[in-house]
Amino acid sequence: MATVLGMNQYGKAETRVVRIHRDTPVHEIRDLNVSTSLRGDFERAHTIGDQSMVMPTDSQKNTAFAYAKVHGVDSIEDYAIALGKRLLKATPAARQVQVRVQEYAWDRIGAHSFVRRGGGLRTCVVTVTRGDARDEWDTRVVTGVEDLVVLNSTGSEFKGFLKEEYTTLPEADDRILATSLVAKWRHTGTDVDWNASYEAAITTLLEAFAGTYSRALQETLYVMGAALLDSQDALAEVRFSAPNKHHFLVDFSDFQVDGLTNDGEVFIAADRPYGLIEAQVIRDDAPTAGDAWLAEPGFC
């Protein structure tokens, strides 16, 4: 039986890079989780064990650390673009690199003291492809947020759904709507104020979530996506993955307490099983994604 090598990539996953900026008495911190992957002509490494064209994953890790110093981390997108280009330059057999960064946020409690912030985790995925000319790159940037936990205590319903012999779910006129949101949005270029764009995007998403009467989580996601694309012309699409964090009213009827009622006040938060709602909202005139989403886990 004849075999050939299919798609492949290799890299260093989850390099924890902490960059402290000490240029002034008031320090700054950027706390990153960096993963890199190289794609290209590495067939000989797989088929005959020839490593002569392979940049070790340890070298990729070291480059991630070095570039936190020599390039700096003004934004995770800018850092990832610079790191990706450096890895391609150093690896002639590579045609493409993908750099994935998560950023853990810290709030200042002193000139050089910080407390880890809760809330969403900022992310980016940068894909750099080698061009035909020297120092020519095709760069694609996807920014996002993970674990953005949001909840509306009212203003949500779920009714009128399909019913068949196994349906037991009652219709709800007023329910809690909660999710731990993953959202990722694709930029059409790289001439971007990454930090300002991210902060504005989070504000838009949260305002849309809070301000939308929801007949289903699907509708809420579409409204949020449309609002984000409408607010920033340089965005082509946004993708969501949203587990429906169910909250069920606790039944007090069996409690042996006179007059004890539960008027939509006490709930049990169920962590599984859960509905998983995923959607993509696209600007109708946006350029196609190419392989910017390549190797993305799951829908997002």
Buried (B, 14 or more C-beta within 10 A) or exposed (E): EEEEEEEEBBBBEEBEBEBEEEEEEEBBBBBBBBBBBBBBEBBBBEEEEEEEBBBEBEBBBEBBBEBBEEBBBEBBBBBBBBBBBBBBEEBEBBBBBBBBBBBBBBEEEEEEEBEEEEEBBBBBBBBBBBEEEEEEBEBBBBBBBBEBEBBBEEBBBBEEEEEEEEEEEEEEEEBBBBBBBBBBBBBBEBEBEBBEBBEBBBEBBBEBBEEBEBEBBBBBBBBBBBBBBEBBEBBBBBBBBBBBBBBEBEEEEEEEEEEEEEEEEEBEEEEEEBBEBBBBBBBEEEEEBEBBBBEBEEBB
